[in-house]
């Protein structure tokens, strides 16, 4: 159990570091694998999610 907690700590730190980049507007956009496309008003748009903060953006094709 202690090992698991030690393993998690550096990952949480990395996440925090990334978020400061996100705050500056440098998101790490990746295609949302769970839902790469969605339709909006009958048009297909690509769906991106930030790998660090989870913010979502959509982009018309
Ligand atoms: Zn972000």
PDB file of the backbone (N, CA, C, O) and the ligand in Angstrom, with CONECT records:
HET     ZN  A 101       1
ATOM      1  N   UNK A   1       0.835  -1.210   0.000  1.00  0.00           N
ATOM      2  CA  UNK A   1       0.000   0.000   0.000  1.00  0.00           C
ATOM      3  C   UNK A   1       0.867   1.256   0.000  1.00  0.00           C
ATOM      4  O   UNK A   1       0.591   2.227  -0.705  1.00  0.00           O
ATOM      5  N   UNK A   2       1.948   1.207   0.831  1.00  0.00           N
ATOM      6  CA  UNK A   2       2.859   2.348   0.869  1.00  0.00           C
ATOM      7  C   UNK A   2       3.539   2.566  -0.473  1.00  0.00           C
ATOM      8  O   UNK A   2       3.782   3.697  -0.893  1.00  0.00           O
ATOM      9  N   UNK A   3       3.843   1.443  -1.142  1.00  0.00           N
ATOM     10  CA  UNK A   3       4.488   1.530  -2.449  1.00  0.00           C
ATOM     11  C   UNK A   3       3.600   2.263  -3.452  1.00  0.00           C
ATOM     12  O   UNK A   3       4.080   3.058  -4.259  1.00  0.00           O
ATOM     13  N   UNK A   4       2.336   1.990  -3.390  1.00  0.00           N
ATOM     14  CA  UNK A   4       1.403   2.608  -4.329  1.00  0.00           C
ATOM     15  C   UNK A   4       1.370   4.126  -4.105  1.00  0.00           C
ATOM     16  O   UNK A   4       1.364   4.893  -5.067  1.00  0.00           O
ATOM     17  N   UNK A   5       1.351   4.547  -2.871  1.00  0.00           N
ATOM     18  CA  UNK A   5       1.315   5.979  -2.566  1.00  0.00           C
ATOM     19  C   UNK A   5       2.581   6.668  -3.071  1.00  0.00           C
ATOM     20  O   UNK A   5       2.529   7.778  -3.602  1.00  0.00           O
ATOM     21  N   UNK A   6       3.732   5.986  -2.896  1.00  0.00           N
ATOM     22  CA  UNK A   6       4.998   6.578  -3.351  1.00  0.00           C
ATOM     23  C   UNK A   6       5.024   6.686  -4.868  1.00  0.00           C
ATOM     24  O   UNK A   6       5.592   7.623  -5.428  1.00  0.00           O
ATOM     25  N   UNK A   7       4.407   5.725  -5.517  1.00  0.00           N
ATOM     26  CA  UNK A   7       4.371   5.727  -6.981  1.00  0.00           C
ATOM     27  C   UNK A   7       3.497   6.860  -7.504  1.00  0.00           C
ATOM     28  O   UNK A   7       3.783   7.438  -8.553  1.00  0.00           O
ATOM     29  N   UNK A   8       2.464   7.168  -6.793  1.00  0.00           N
ATOM     30  CA  UNK A   8       1.518   8.200  -7.251  1.00  0.00           C
ATOM     31  C   UNK A   8       2.058   9.624  -7.106  1.00  0.00           C
ATOM     32  O   UNK A   8       1.709  10.514  -7.882  1.00  0.00           O
ATOM     33  N   UNK A   9       2.904   9.822  -6.116  1.00  0.00           N
ATOM     34  CA  UNK A   9       3.347  11.193  -5.811  1.00  0.00           C
ATOM     35  C   UNK A   9       3.980  11.933  -6.984  1.00  0.00           C
ATOM     36  O   UNK A   9       3.540  13.034  -7.312  1.00  0.00           O
ATOM     37  N   UNK A  10       5.018  11.354  -7.637  1.00  0.00           N
ATOM     38  CA  UNK A  10       5.649  12.106  -8.744  1.00  0.00           C
ATOM     39  C   UNK A  10       4.688  12.395  -9.883  1.00  0.00           C
ATOM     40  O   UNK A  10       4.816  13.414 -10.562  1.00  0.00           O
ATOM     41  N   UNK A  11       3.732  11.512 -10.097  1.00  0.00           N
ATOM     42  CA  UNK A  11       2.774  11.731 -11.184  1.00  0.00           C
ATOM     43  C   UNK A  11       1.904  12.953 -10.900  1.00  0.00           C
ATOM     44  O   UNK A  11       1.622  13.744 -11.801  1.00  0.00           O
ATOM     45  N   UNK A  12       1.487  13.102  -9.665  1.00  0.00           N
ATOM     46  CA  UNK A  12       0.661  14.250  -9.293  1.00  0.00           C
ATOM     47  C   UNK A  12       1.454  15.543  -9.486  1.00  0.00           C
ATOM     48  O   UNK A  12       0.907  16.570  -9.888  1.00  0.00           O
ATOM     49  N   UNK A  13       2.745  15.470  -9.192  1.00  0.00           N
ATOM     50  CA  UNK A  13       3.612  16.634  -9.330  1.00  0.00           C
ATOM     51  C   UNK A  13       3.724  17.035 -10.803  1.00  0.00           C
ATOM     52  O   UNK A  13       3.650  18.216 -11.141  1.00  0.00           O
ATOM     53  N   UNK A  14       3.904  16.038 -11.671  1.00  0.00           N
ATOM     54  CA  UNK A  14       3.976  16.305 -13.102  1.00  0.00           C
ATOM     55  C   UNK A  14       2.707  16.978 -13.601  1.00  0.00           C
ATOM     56  O   UNK A  14       2.747  17.897 -14.419  1.00  0.00           O
ATOM     57  N   UNK A  15       1.607  16.509 -13.101  1.00  0.00           N
ATOM     58  CA  UNK A  15       0.320  17.043 -13.503  1.00  0.00           C
ATOM     59  C   UNK A  15       0.232  18.529 -13.151  1.00  0.00           C
ATOM     60  O   UNK A  15      -0.243  19.342 -13.943  1.00  0.00           O
ATOM     61  N   UNK A  16       0.693  18.859 -11.964  1.00  0.00           N
ATOM     62  CA  UNK A  16       0.653  20.247 -11.517  1.00  0.00           C
ATOM     63  C   UNK A  16       1.536  21.117 -12.407  1.00  0.00           C
ATOM     64  O   UNK A  16       1.158  22.231 -12.769  1.00  0.00           O
ATOM     65  N   UNK A  17       2.695  20.608 -12.752  1.00  0.00           N
ATOM     66  CA  UNK A  17       3.635  21.328 -13.599  1.00  0.00           C
ATOM     67  C   UNK A  17       2.998  21.625 -14.952  1.00  0.00           C
ATOM     68  O   UNK A  17       3.120  22.725 -15.490  1.00  0.00           O
ATOM     69  N   UNK A  18       2.313  20.614 -15.486  1.00  0.00           N
ATOM     70  CA  UNK A  18       1.646  20.790 -16.768  1.00  0.00           C
ATOM     71  C   UNK A  18       0.560  21.832 -16.702  1.00  0.00           C
ATOM     72  O   UNK A  18       0.360  22.593 -17.648  1.00  0.00           O
ATOM     73  N   UNK A  19      -0.136  21.870 -15.596  1.00  0.00           N
ATOM     74  CA  UNK A  19      -1.260  22.804 -15.485  1.00  0.00           C
ATOM     75  C   UNK A  19      -0.825  24.253 -15.541  1.00  0.00           C
ATOM     76  O   UNK A  19      -1.580  25.114 -15.992  1.00  0.00           O
ATOM     77  N   UNK A  20       0.390  24.532 -15.084  1.00  0.00           N
ATOM     78  CA  UNK A  20       0.853  25.914 -15.174  1.00  0.00           C
ATOM     79  C   UNK A  20       1.066  26.292 -16.638  1.00  0.00           C
ATOM     80  O   UNK A  20       0.881  27.446 -17.024  1.00  0.00           O
ATOM     81  N   UNK A  21       1.460  25.302 -17.454  1.00  0.00           N
ATOM     82  CA  UNK A  21       1.565  25.537 -18.895  1.00  0.00           C
ATOM     83  C   UNK A  21       0.183  25.788 -19.482  1.00  0.00           C
ATOM     84  O   UNK A  21       0.001  26.676 -20.314  1.00  0.00           O
ATOM     85  N   UNK A  22      -0.779  25.001 -19.041  1.00  0.00           N
ATOM     86  CA  UNK A  22      -2.144  25.162 -19.523  1.00  0.00           C
ATOM     87  C   UNK A  22      -2.665  26.555 -19.189  1.00  0.00           C
ATOM     88  O   UNK A  22      -3.337  27.188 -20.003  1.00  0.00           O
ATOM     89  N   UNK A  23      -2.352  27.022 -17.996  1.00  0.00           N
ATOM     90  CA  UNK A  23      -2.807  28.348 -17.579  1.00  0.00           C
ATOM     91  C   UNK A  23      -2.251  29.429 -18.484  1.00  0.00           C
ATOM     92  O   UNK A  23      -2.871  30.476 -18.669  1.00  0.00           O
ATOM     93  N   UNK A  24      -1.067  29.169 -19.055  1.00  0.00           N
ATOM     94  CA  UNK A  24      -0.452  30.123 -19.968  1.00  0.00           C
ATOM     95  C   UNK A  24      -0.971  29.969 -21.390  1.00  0.00           C
ATOM     96  O   UNK A  24      -0.572  30.699 -22.297  1.00  0.00           O
ATOM     97  N   UNK A  25      -1.873  29.001 -21.568  1.00  0.00           N
ATOM     98  CA  UNK A  25      -2.477  28.813 -22.885  1.00  0.00           C
ATOM     99  C   UNK A  25      -1.784  27.747 -23.723  1.00  0.00           C
ATOM    100  O   UNK A  25      -2.113  27.575 -24.896  1.00  0.00           O
ATOM    101  N   UNK A  26      -0.824  27.027 -23.136  1.00  0.00           N
ATOM    102  CA  UNK A  26      -0.137  25.966 -23.875  1.00  0.00           C
ATOM    103  C   UNK A  26      -0.720  24.611 -23.521  1.00  0.00           C
ATOM    104  O   UNK A  26      -0.145  23.848 -22.745  1.00  0.00           O
ATOM    105  N   UNK A  27      -1.864  24.332 -24.102  1.00  0.00           N
ATOM    106  CA  UNK A  27      -2.491  23.042 -23.838  1.00  0.00           C
ATOM    107  C   UNK A  27      -1.868  21.962 -24.707  1.00  0.00           C
ATOM    108  O   UNK A  27      -1.312  22.226 -25.773  1.00  0.00           O
ATOM    109  N   UNK A  28      -1.981  20.744 -24.213  1.00  0.00           N
ATOM    110  CA  UNK A  28      -1.452  19.609 -24.973  1.00  0.00           C
ATOM    111  C   UNK A  28      -2.631  18.903 -25.627  1.00  0.00           C
ATOM    112  O   UNK A  28      -3.165  17.930 -25.093  1.00  0.00           O
ATOM    113  N   UNK A  29      -3.020  19.396 -26.768  1.00  0.00           N
ATOM    114  CA  UNK A  29      -4.218  18.877 -27.428  1.00  0.00           C
ATOM    115  C   UNK A  29      -3.963  17.514 -28.036  1.00  0.00           C
ATOM    116  O   UNK A  29      -2.980  17.299 -28.745  1.00  0.00           O
ATOM    117  N   UNK A  30      -4.877  16.596 -27.740  1.00  0.00           N
ATOM    118  CA  UNK A  30      -4.849  15.273 -28.365  1.00  0.00           C
ATOM    119  C   UNK A  30      -6.267  14.925 -28.770  1.00  0.00           C
ATOM    120  O   UNK A  30      -7.231  15.365 -28.142  1.00  0.00           O
ATOM    121  N   UNK A  31      -6.387  14.133 -29.821  1.00  0.00           N
ATOM    122  CA  UNK A  31      -7.716  13.716 -30.255  1.00  0.00           C
ATOM    123  C   UNK A  31      -8.354  12.889 -29.142  1.00  0.00           C
ATOM    124  O   UNK A  31      -7.743  11.967 -28.602  1.00  0.00           O
ATOM    125  N   UNK A  32      -9.575  13.235 -28.818  1.00  0.00           N
ATOM    126  CA  UNK A  32     -10.299  12.506 -27.784  1.00  0.00           C
ATOM    127  C   UNK A  32     -10.599  11.100 -28.283  1.00  0.00           C
ATOM    128  O   UNK A  32     -11.472  10.896 -29.127  1.00  0.00           O
ATOM    129  N   UNK A  33      -9.859  10.134 -27.746  1.00  0.00           N
ATOM    130  CA  UNK A  33      -9.961   8.760 -28.250  1.00  0.00           C
ATOM    131  C   UNK A  33     -11.321   8.141 -27.962  1.00  0.00           C
ATOM    132  O   UNK A  33     -11.798   7.292 -28.715  1.00  0.00           O
ATOM    133  N   UNK A  34     -11.937   8.567 -26.878  1.00  0.00           N
ATOM    134  CA  UNK A  34     -13.239   7.990 -26.533  1.00  0.00           C
ATOM    135  C   UNK A  34     -14.337   8.526 -27.456  1.00  0.00           C
ATOM    136  O   UNK A  34     -15.374   7.892 -27.652  1.00  0.00           O
ATOM    137  N   UNK A  35     -14.080   9.711 -28.014  1.00  0.00           N
ATOM    138  CA  UNK A  35     -15.100  10.315 -28.877  1.00  0.00           C
ATOM    139  C   UNK A  35     -14.427  11.297 -29.839  1.00  0.00           C
ATOM    140  O   UNK A  35     -14.526  12.512 -29.663  1.00  0.00           O
ATOM    141  N   UNK A  36     -13.732  10.756 -30.872  1.00  0.00           N
ATOM    142  CA  UNK A  36     -12.932  11.616 -31.764  1.00  0.00           C
ATOM    143  C   UNK A  36     -13.758  12.599 -32.590  1.00  0.00           C
ATOM    144  O   UNK A  36     -13.257  13.643 -33.008  1.00  0.00           O
ATOM    145  N   UNK A  37     -15.023  12.261 -32.820  1.00  0.00           N
ATOM    146  CA  UNK A  37     -15.871  13.163 -33.600  1.00  0.00           C
ATOM    147  C   UNK A  37     -17.203  13.360 -32.900  1.00  0.00           C
ATOM    148  O   UNK A  37     -17.669  12.497 -32.155  1.00  0.00           O
ATOM    149  N   UNK A  38     -17.793  14.488 -33.149  1.00  0.00           N
ATOM    150  CA  UNK A  38     -19.179  14.675 -32.742  1.00  0.00           C
ATOM    151  C   UNK A  38     -19.861  15.542 -33.791  1.00  0.00           C
ATOM    152  O   UNK A  38     -19.206  16.264 -34.543  1.00  0.00           O
ATOM    153  N   UNK A  39     -21.147  15.462 -33.828  1.00  0.00           N
ATOM    154  CA  UNK A  39     -21.875  16.261 -34.812  1.00  0.00           C
ATOM    155  C   UNK A  39     -22.519  17.437 -34.107  1.00  0.00           C
ATOM    156  O   UNK A  39     -23.112  17.306 -33.037  1.00  0.00           O
ATOM    157  N   UNK A  40     -22.385  18.567 -34.732  1.00  0.00           N
ATOM    158  CA  UNK A  40     -22.972  19.776 -34.177  1.00  0.00           C
ATOM    159  C   UNK A  40     -23.730  20.483 -35.293  1.00  0.00           C
ATOM    160  O   UNK A  40     -23.149  20.898 -36.296  1.00  0.00           O
ATOM    161  N   UNK A  41     -25.008  20.608 -35.102  1.00  0.00           N
ATOM    162  CA  UNK A  41     -25.867  21.210 -36.125  1.00  0.00           C
ATOM    163  C   UNK A  41     -25.673  20.516 -37.470  1.00  0.00           C
ATOM    164  O   UNK A  41     -25.617  21.160 -38.517  1.00  0.00           O
ATOM    165  N   UNK A  42     -25.572  19.198 -37.417  1.00  0.00           N
ATOM    166  CA  UNK A  42     -25.479  18.417 -38.650  1.00  0.00           C
ATOM    167  C   UNK A  42     -24.088  18.356 -39.259  1.00  0.00           C
ATOM    168  O   UNK A  42     -23.882  17.681 -40.268  1.00  0.00           O
ATOM    169  N   UNK A  43     -23.120  19.064 -38.650  1.00  0.00           N
ATOM    170  CA  UNK A  43     -21.763  19.050 -39.196  1.00  0.00           C
ATOM    171  C   UNK A  43     -20.832  18.271 -38.279  1.00  0.00           C
ATOM    172  O   UNK A  43     -20.970  18.286 -37.056  1.00  0.00           O
ATOM    173  N   UNK A  44     -19.881  17.591 -38.908  1.00  0.00           N
ATOM    174  CA  UNK A  44     -18.935  16.770 -38.158  1.00  0.00           C
ATOM    175  C   UNK A  44     -17.784  17.648 -37.651  1.00  0.00           C
ATOM    176  O   UNK A  44     -17.174  18.386 -38.425  1.00  0.00           O
ATOM    177  N   UNK A  45     -17.497  17.568 -36.377  1.00  0.00           N
ATOM    178  CA  UNK A  45     -16.372  18.326 -35.832  1.00  0.00           C
ATOM    179  C   UNK A  45     -15.429  17.371 -35.099  1.00  0.00           C
ATOM    180  O   UNK A  45     -15.854  16.377 -34.511  1.00  0.00           O
ATOM    181  N   UNK A  46     -14.142  17.703 -35.153  1.00  0.00           N
ATOM    182  CA  UNK A  46     -13.151  16.915 -34.425  1.00  0.00           C
ATOM    183  C   UNK A  46     -13.138  17.360 -32.968  1.00  0.00           C
ATOM    184  O   UNK A  46     -13.329  18.535 -32.658  1.00  0.00           O
ATOM    185  N   UNK A  47     -12.914  16.409 -32.098  1.00  0.00           N
ATOM    186  CA  UNK A  47     -12.952  16.699 -30.681  1.00  0.00           C
ATOM    187  C   UNK A  47     -11.561  16.473 -30.101  1.00  0.00           C
ATOM    188  O   UNK A  47     -10.977  15.402 -30.263  1.00  0.00           O
ATOM    189  N   UNK A  48     -11.041  17.486 -29.427  1.00  0.00           N
ATOM    190  CA  UNK A  48      -9.722  17.384 -28.812  1.00  0.00           C
ATOM    191  C   UNK A  48      -9.853  17.561 -27.312  1.00  0.00           C
ATOM    192  O   UNK A  48     -10.703  18.304 -26.820  1.00  0.00           O
ATOM    193  N   UNK A  49      -8.981  16.852 -26.599  1.00  0.00           N
ATOM    194  CA  UNK A  49      -8.958  17.009 -25.158  1.00  0.00           C
ATOM    195  C   UNK A  49      -7.512  17.255 -24.725  1.00  0.00           C
ATOM    196  O   UNK A  49      -6.591  16.632 -25.252  1.00  0.00           O
ATOM    197  N   UNK A  50      -7.317  18.147 -23.783  1.00  0.00           N
ATOM    198  CA  UNK A  50      -5.972  18.414 -23.282  1.00  0.00           C
ATOM    199  C   UNK A  50      -5.528  17.256 -22.389  1.00  0.00           C
ATOM    200  O   UNK A  50      -6.217  16.893 -21.435  1.00  0.00           O
ATOM    201  N   UNK A  51      -4.372  16.686 -22.711  1.00  0.00           N
ATOM    202  CA  UNK A  51      -3.867  15.527 -21.979  1.00  0.00           C
ATOM    203  C   UNK A  51      -3.544  15.882 -20.531  1.00  0.00           C
ATOM    204  O   UNK A  51      -3.489  14.999 -19.675  1.00  0.00           O
ATOM    205  N   UNK A  52      -3.333  17.151 -20.255  1.00  0.00           N
ATOM    206  CA  UNK A  52      -2.957  17.545 -18.894  1.00  0.00           C
ATOM    207  C   UNK A  52      -4.141  17.996 -18.057  1.00  0.00           C
ATOM    208  O   UNK A  52      -4.357  17.476 -16.962  1.00  0.00           O
ATOM    209  N   UNK A  53      -4.914  18.958 -18.556  1.00  0.00           N
ATOM    210  CA  UNK A  53      -5.963  19.522 -17.702  1.00  0.00           C
ATOM    211  C   UNK A  53      -7.348  19.008 -18.058  1.00  0.00           C
ATOM    212  O   UNK A  53      -8.303  19.226 -17.312  1.00  0.00           O
ATOM    213  N   UNK A  54      -7.466  18.323 -19.200  1.00  0.00           N
ATOM    214  CA  UNK A  54      -8.761  17.732 -19.561  1.00  0.00           C
ATOM    215  C   UNK A  54      -9.709  18.695 -20.244  1.00  0.00           C
ATOM    216  O   UNK A  54     -10.873  18.364 -20.468  1.00  0.00           O
ATOM    217  N   UNK A  55      -9.235  19.861 -20.572  1.00  0.00           N
ATOM    218  CA  UNK A  55     -10.094  20.819 -21.280  1.00  0.00           C
ATOM    219  C   UNK A  55     -10.420  20.282 -22.680  1.00  0.00           C
ATOM    220  O   UNK A  55      -9.587  19.640 -23.319  1.00  0.00           O
ATOM    221  N   UNK A  56     -11.610  20.549 -23.129  1.00  0.00           N
ATOM    222  CA  UNK A  56     -12.073  20.020 -24.417  1.00  0.00           C
ATOM    223  C   UNK A  56     -12.275  21.174 -25.393  1.00  0.00           C
ATOM    224  O   UNK A  56     -12.786  22.235 -25.034  1.00  0.00           O
ATOM    225  N   UNK A  57     -11.858  20.938 -26.639  1.00  0.00           N
ATOM    226  CA  UNK A  57     -12.188  21.904 -27.684  1.00  0.00           C
ATOM    227  C   UNK A  57     -12.660  21.123 -28.905  1.00  0.00           C
ATOM    228  O   UNK A  57     -12.282  19.968 -29.099  1.00  0.00           O
ATOM    229  N   UNK A  58     -13.471  21.749 -29.705  1.00  0.00           N
ATOM    230  CA  UNK A  58     -13.922  21.117 -30.937  1.00  0.00           C
ATOM    231  C   UNK A  58     -13.519  22.004 -32.107  1.00  0.00           C
ATOM    232  O   UNK A  58     -13.426  23.226 -31.990  1.00  0.00           O
ATOM    233  N   UNK A  59     -13.286  21.351 -33.234  1.00  0.00           N
ATOM    234  CA  UNK A  59     -12.824  22.074 -34.402  1.00  0.00           C
ATOM    235  C   UNK A  59     -13.591  21.575 -35.622  1.00  0.00           C
ATOM    236  O   UNK A  59     -13.646  20.374 -35.889  1.00  0.00           O
ATOM    237  N   UNK A  60     -14.167  22.491 -36.340  1.00  0.00           N
ATOM    238  CA  UNK A  60     -14.924  22.114 -37.538  1.00  0.00           C
ATOM    239  C   UNK A  60     -13.977  21.624 -38.608  1.00  0.00           C
ATOM    240  O   UNK A  60     -12.887  22.169 -38.780  1.00  0.00           O
ATOM    241  N   UNK A  61     -14.388  20.601 -39.324  1.00  0.00           N
ATOM    242  CA  UNK A  61     -13.559  20.048 -40.402  1.00  0.00           C
ATOM    243  C   UNK A  61     -13.569  20.982 -41.602  1.00  0.00           C
ATOM    244  O   UNK A  61     -12.930  20.694 -42.614  1.00  0.00           O
TER     245      UNK A  61
HETATM  246 ZN    ZN A 101      -4.572  22.009 -20.757  1.00  0.00          ZN
END
